[in-house]
Amino acid sequence: MSNKKKIWIGSAFFIVLLFLLFLRLPVILIAGGSSAYYLKENEFTLGWIHSIEKEEWFERYKREKQKIILVETYFKTFGAGTPYEAEETTTENGFIHMEMDIAHEELNITVSENVNLTIYAENREIPLHHDFDDHERVVIKTRSLSIWEYIRGEFL
């Protein structure tokens, strides 16, 4: 093998290595006191049973750059915590459906088995009380991981 070819292969390898060092992969971080997990998906739905009305409530979010955007919410009855900034409100199958566009830096939630707090991502249901302690505060936010963190990370 000629010296020119060796230099070219070494340079190409160095460029690929540099690319991998600076490559950042976007994920959604779900972190509690002692545990942290990632979602690869760009969208997820957070669902729970409302503590007062005892009815299902769903909020769909999407990752957009460094924000978590509330896209829509479904619930059965108006009450405490009901959003009011809807772009459009309809009813469908007994649910009030509100289209939203509200950006959050992060979501702060409290996990409770009593309300069955669950993340729905693609075709998966992820009950958060299986991965976090009852009444544990959990933060959901975007994060960009290096390729090495991505490979080593724990994904839900």
C-alpha positions as CSV (number, residue, x, y, z in Angstrom):
1,M,0.0,0.0,0.0
2,S,1.4,3.4,-0.9
3,N,2.1,6.2,1.6
4,K,-0.5,8.4,-0.2
5,K,-3.2,5.8,0.3
6,K,-2.3,5.3,3.9
7,I,-2.4,9.0,4.6
8,W,-5.8,9.2,2.8
9,I,-7.3,6.3,4.8
10,G,-5.9,7.8,8.0
11,S,-7.4,11.2,7.2
12,A,-10.8,9.7,6.3
13,F,-10.8,7.7,9.6
14,F,-9.9,10.9,11.5
15,I,-12.7,12.9,9.8
16,V,-15.3,10.1,10.6
17,L,-14.0,10.0,14.2
18,L,-14.4,13.8,14.6
19,F,-17.9,13.6,13.1
20,L,-18.8,10.9,15.6
21,L,-17.4,12.9,18.5
22,F,-19.5,16.0,17.6
23,L,-22.7,14.2,16.5
24,R,-25.5,14.8,18.9
25,L,-28.7,12.7,18.8
26,P,-32.0,14.2,20.1
27,V,-34.0,12.3,22.7
28,I,-36.6,12.9,25.4
29,L,-35.2,12.5,28.9
30,I,-37.4,11.1,31.7
31,A,-35.5,11.5,34.9
32,G,-36.4,11.0,38.6
33,G,-34.3,11.1,41.8
34,S,-32.1,8.1,41.0
35,S,-33.2,6.9,37.6
36,A,-33.0,8.4,34.1
37,Y,-34.4,6.9,30.9
38,Y,-34.7,8.1,27.3
39,L,-37.3,7.9,24.5
40,K,-36.1,7.8,20.9
41,E,-39.5,8.9,19.6
42,N,-40.2,12.5,18.7
43,E,-43.8,12.2,20.1
44,F,-45.4,10.7,23.2
45,T,-48.7,10.8,25.0
46,L,-48.9,11.2,28.7
47,G,-52.1,9.6,30.2
48,W,-53.5,9.3,33.7
49,I,-56.7,9.1,35.7
50,H,-57.6,12.5,37.0
51,S,-57.5,12.4,40.8
52,I,-60.8,14.3,41.3
53,E,-63.0,13.4,38.4
54,K,-61.6,9.8,38.2
55,E,-61.7,10.1,34.4
56,E,-59.0,9.4,31.8
57,W,-56.9,12.4,30.6
58,F,-54.4,12.3,27.8
59,E,-51.9,14.9,26.5
60,R,-49.9,14.5,23.4
61,Y,-46.5,16.1,23.2
62,K,-43.8,16.4,20.5
63,R,-40.1,17.2,20.7
64,E,-39.2,20.3,18.8
65,K,-35.6,21.5,19.1
66,Q,-35.1,22.0,22.8
67,K,-38.8,22.3,23.7
68,I,-41.6,19.9,24.6
69,I,-44.7,21.1,22.7
70,L,-48.2,20.2,24.0
71,V,-50.0,19.4,20.8
72,E,-53.4,18.2,22.0
73,T,-55.3,17.0,25.0
74,Y,-58.3,14.7,25.5
75,F,-60.4,14.6,28.7
76,K,-64.0,13.9,29.6
77,T,-64.9,16.7,32.1
78,F,-63.8,20.3,32.7
79,G,-62.2,20.9,36.1
80,A,-59.1,21.9,37.9
81,G,-56.1,22.1,35.6
82,T,-58.2,22.2,32.4
83,P,-56.4,24.1,29.7
84,Y,-57.9,27.3,28.3
85,E,-55.5,28.2,25.4
86,A,-56.9,25.8,22.8
87,E,-56.7,26.6,19.1
88,E,-59.7,24.4,18.4
89,T,-62.0,22.4,20.7
90,T,-64.2,19.5,19.6
91,T,-65.9,16.6,21.2
92,E,-65.3,13.1,20.0
93,N,-66.3,9.7,21.5
94,G,-67.2,11.3,24.8
95,F,-63.9,13.2,25.1
96,I,-63.3,16.9,24.8
97,H,-60.5,17.3,22.3
98,M,-58.4,20.5,22.4
99,E,-55.7,21.3,19.9
100,M,-52.9,23.2,21.5
101,D,-49.5,24.6,20.7
102,I,-47.9,25.3,24.0
103,A,-44.1,25.1,24.4
104,H,-42.5,23.9,27.6
105,E,-38.8,23.8,28.6
106,E,-39.7,20.8,30.7
107,L,-42.6,19.0,32.3
108,N,-42.6,18.3,36.0
109,I,-44.8,15.5,37.1
110,T,-45.4,13.4,40.1
111,V,-45.6,9.6,39.6
112,S,-48.4,7.8,41.4
113,E,-49.7,4.3,41.0
114,N,-53.1,5.7,42.1
115,V,-53.6,7.7,38.9
116,N,-51.9,5.1,36.6
117,L,-49.5,7.7,35.0
118,T,-48.5,6.2,31.7
119,I,-46.4,7.2,28.7
120,Y,-47.6,6.0,25.3
121,A,-44.9,6.0,22.6
122,E,-45.6,4.3,19.3
123,N,-47.2,1.0,20.2
124,R,-45.9,0.8,23.7
125,E,-47.5,1.6,27.1
126,I,-45.0,2.6,29.8
127,P,-46.5,2.8,33.3
128,L,-44.1,5.2,35.1
129,H,-44.8,3.7,38.5
130,H,-42.9,0.6,37.4
131,D,-39.7,2.6,36.8
132,F,-40.1,5.3,39.5
133,D,-41.1,5.3,43.2
134,D,-44.7,6.3,44.2
135,H,-44.9,10.1,44.6
136,E,-41.5,10.6,43.0
137,R,-41.0,13.9,41.1
138,V,-40.1,13.2,37.5
139,V,-38.8,15.7,34.9
140,I,-39.4,15.2,31.1
141,K,-37.3,17.3,28.8
142,T,-35.3,17.2,25.6
143,R,-31.7,16.4,25.5
144,S,-29.0,15.8,22.9
145,L,-26.7,12.8,23.5
146,S,-23.3,12.1,22.1
147,I,-23.2,8.8,20.2
148,W,-21.5,7.2,23.2
149,E,-24.2,8.3,25.6
150,Y,-26.8,7.2,23.1
151,I,-25.3,3.7,22.9
152,R,-25.0,3.3,26.7
153,G,-28.3,5.0,27.5
154,E,-31.3,3.2,29.0
155,F,-34.3,3.6,26.7
156,L,-37.9,2.9,27.6
